[in-house]
Amino acid sequence: MLWLAELFHKFPKVNFAFHSVESKFDLTNKDYVEALIIYATCPVILCVLLFIVIIGVWSVKCCTKGNTSKPKSDARAIASGLIACLGVSCLFIGVALYCNEHVNKGMNEVVYGIGDLGNELTKFGEKVQLYNFSLNSELLPAMRTLQNELQDAKVLLNDQFWKNFSMMIEVGVHEMDSLVQFGSDLTTLENSKYFIQRLEFERWMLCVILFAIVLIVNLWGLIGSCNLSGKGIMFFSGAGIITFLVVWALVAFAFVLCLAVSDFCLDPYPSLERFMNDDFSRFMLRYFRKCVENKDSVLEGTPLGRLLQQTKDMHIFLTRFFMNLKLEGKETSHPEIWTAISGIHDAYAEATKSAVSLYNLVSCSNMREEYKTIRYGLCNESLSANSVLLMALTAFGIIQFVTLLIVSSSWKAFQPR
């Protein structure tokens, strides 16, 4: 349904000064908000014009003296017109209720997708902490233990070796600081999940209540028309004008919502980047963008990519170290050396396992489904249903206008004779 988003996206936008505004979703941009307000006023202006026509016709009918003893056939003819209009309008309200449910379904998919993504990012932080523990609390102490044991065994090693190894650990810790920041940035999606969920529930409930009221009013008018009831028609005249105004207000809201959602769906990343606190988080957002678009995306150049490379380099470093380690039989008299080497092996194995888990966690294949769920729910299900809802409410508003004009001609026809 991206063609639908592209259609709404092509609507030209201007601010209050009639300067052109770029169609990029940004509610912090004053000009963009003004452009949306201008589009919201278009249905409102049309509603006001139609309302003036209705009031004008009503005033003329009220001030005109007419024959109150019209034939019953005239009343039936007018009632037939009312029944047809009210029946069609009830049908459109039914369509609006159906579309409202589909909008809610799409937004629920968005909430579920954000929830799954938040769970994955929570695991991300846990994996980073586990990797940090493997390096600082297991591998580094094991290397220091080995250093002490080798000194006791009088196995001489170049001091540069220990400096290089310590430097590798420090680099890994530095990269992990960026990873922790990345996890904390994107877990704000979890907070947005509850906000979207509450906002969507309130929108859905409000629409259900308003549509139910409109449907009841129109059914009342339909029953009054079928019974040729003057009281029923008079009630519908007053209540119908209120529902007429309410529906056109909903048209304005649905129209603006279609425009804003379309702009967001076609290019959501600039607005999302405003929630990121560092460059790495923005880089990872662009990385996930390529995942969604099924393009090749690599982690090279990111802290996570450098951390994975550091793990590989550490493996090469330790392998060379053990190959060049000349114990000359001293391991027999100093069994603690093998215990320390075994501890290094176990600590490095745990660090490698954590690094691989991190890589798998942020892989395209793992993240793509969550992003596609969010995008499909918002840009397909919700947008398409909201577009049909917009058309149904617009059609209802026009038919309600015709119905109220017919009602103005039926007051005297339905009066008791």
Beta strands, then each sheet from edge to edge (+ up, - down):
end
